Structure formats: structure tokens, C-alpha cells
Amino acid sequence: METKNKKRKRVTTFDEHLEKRYGKIGTKKRTEFEIKAKSFAIGEIIKEERRLANMTQDELAEKTGTKKSFISRIENGHSDIQLSTLFKLIELGLGRKVSLTIE
């Protein structure tokens, strides 16, 4: 049986993919992507913590003096969140603690 020499396709790393699609770290397009990705991640954390607390978006909004639509936008990564709002949602609304790390 004869084996064929197949040309191997190189696997692209995630970092290489991001660089190709959004540019090198520090470029405007890449920075905008990174900000949106962080907003999405924060929204996912808030959503998960809200679910663990068995709260609806309405309940969290009422408890923190915001609107359900605002909670929804944050959880879906469609709203830029201020640090004070993050603390209010997590600490006052969900009874959890926020810890920030700067690397």
C-alpha cells in the first residue's frame, strides 16, 4: 500500500488568530477588541453570580436601583460598566466581594 505525502496544515494558535484578525497588541483595533472581550467576560461573571444567587435580572435591578434592561446589556457585553457600578452589582446586589488584580 502506497502512502501519499500529504501537506500538513499548520495549526494557528489563538494568539496568532487574534493578531491576524485584530492586529498586534497595542494597535487601536486590537485594543478595542480586548476591551469588548473584557466587557463580555465581566457580563458573564455577573450573569453566573446572579444565577447562583437565584435572582432574576428584575430582582438584581431592583436591589441595586438600576433597570432590568441595564442588567441585560451588561450581561450580554453591550454596556461599558463603571467600577462603581460593578461594586454595586456584585457587593450590594449579590452579596459577593470584588477583588481586582493588576498584572
C-alpha positions as CSV (number, residue, x, y, z in Angstrom):
1,M,0.0,0.0,0.0
2,E,1.4,3.3,-1.0
3,T,1.1,6.3,1.4
4,K,0.7,9.7,0.0
5,N,2.7,12.6,1.2
6,K,0.1,15.0,2.4
7,K,1.0,18.5,3.1
8,R,0.4,19.2,6.7
9,K,-1.6,22.2,7.5
10,R,-0.1,24.3,10.4
11,V,-2.4,24.8,13.3
12,T,-2.9,28.5,14.2
13,T,-2.7,29.5,17.9
14,F,-5.4,31.6,19.4
15,D,-2.9,34.5,19.8
16,E,-1.9,34.2,16.1
17,H,-5.6,34.3,15.1
18,L,-6.2,37.4,17.2
19,E,-3.2,39.1,15.7
20,K,-4.2,38.3,12.2
21,R,-7.8,39.4,12.7
22,Y,-7.4,42.4,15.1
23,G,-3.7,43.3,14.8
24,K,-0.8,43.3,17.2
25,I,-1.3,44.1,20.9
26,G,-1.3,47.9,21.3
27,T,-2.9,48.7,18.0
28,K,-6.3,50.5,18.1
29,K,-8.3,47.7,16.6
30,R,-6.8,45.1,19.0
31,T,-7.3,47.3,22.0
32,E,-11.0,47.8,21.0
33,F,-11.3,44.1,20.7
34,E,-9.7,43.5,24.1
35,I,-12.0,46.0,25.8
36,K,-15.1,44.3,24.3
37,A,-13.8,40.9,25.3
38,K,-13.3,42.0,28.9
39,S,-16.8,43.6,29.0
40,F,-18.2,40.3,27.8
41,A,-16.3,38.4,30.4
42,I,-17.5,40.7,33.2
43,G,-21.0,40.3,32.0
44,E,-20.7,36.5,32.1
45,I,-19.4,36.6,35.6
46,I,-22.3,38.8,36.8
47,K,-24.8,36.6,35.0
48,E,-23.4,33.5,36.6
49,E,-23.2,35.0,40.1
50,R,-26.8,36.2,39.7
51,R,-28.0,32.7,38.7
52,L,-26.1,31.2,41.7
53,A,-27.9,33.7,43.9
54,N,-31.2,32.5,42.3
55,M,-32.1,36.1,41.3
56,T,-33.7,37.4,38.2
57,Q,-32.5,40.4,36.3
58,D,-35.5,42.3,37.7
59,E,-34.6,41.4,41.3
60,L,-31.0,42.4,40.9
61,A,-32.0,45.7,39.2
62,E,-34.5,46.5,42.0
63,K,-32.0,45.7,44.7
64,T,-29.3,47.9,43.1
65,G,-31.5,50.8,41.9
66,T,-30.9,50.1,38.2
67,K,-33.1,48.8,35.4
68,K,-33.5,45.3,34.1
69,S,-32.5,46.5,30.6
70,F,-29.2,47.8,32.0
71,I,-28.5,44.5,33.7
72,S,-29.3,42.7,30.5
73,R,-26.9,45.0,28.5
74,I,-24.1,44.3,31.0
75,E,-24.7,40.6,31.0
76,N,-24.6,40.5,27.2
77,G,-21.4,42.6,27.0
78,H,-23.2,45.5,25.4
79,S,-22.6,48.1,28.0
80,D,-19.4,49.6,29.3
81,I,-19.6,49.2,33.1
82,Q,-18.1,51.7,35.6
83,L,-16.1,50.3,38.5
84,S,-18.6,51.8,41.0
85,T,-21.5,50.0,39.2
86,L,-19.5,46.7,39.2
87,F,-19.1,47.0,43.0
88,K,-22.8,47.9,43.5
89,L,-24.0,44.9,41.5
90,I,-21.6,42.4,43.0
91,E,-21.3,43.5,46.5
92,L,-24.7,45.2,47.3
93,G,-26.8,43.2,44.8
94,L,-25.3,39.8,45.0
95,G,-23.6,39.9,48.4
96,R,-20.2,38.9,47.0
97,K,-16.8,40.6,47.1
98,V,-14.9,42.1,44.2
99,S,-11.2,41.6,44.1
100,L,-9.0,43.3,41.4
101,T,-5.6,42.2,40.3
102,I,-3.3,44.3,38.2
103,E,-0.5,42.5,36.4
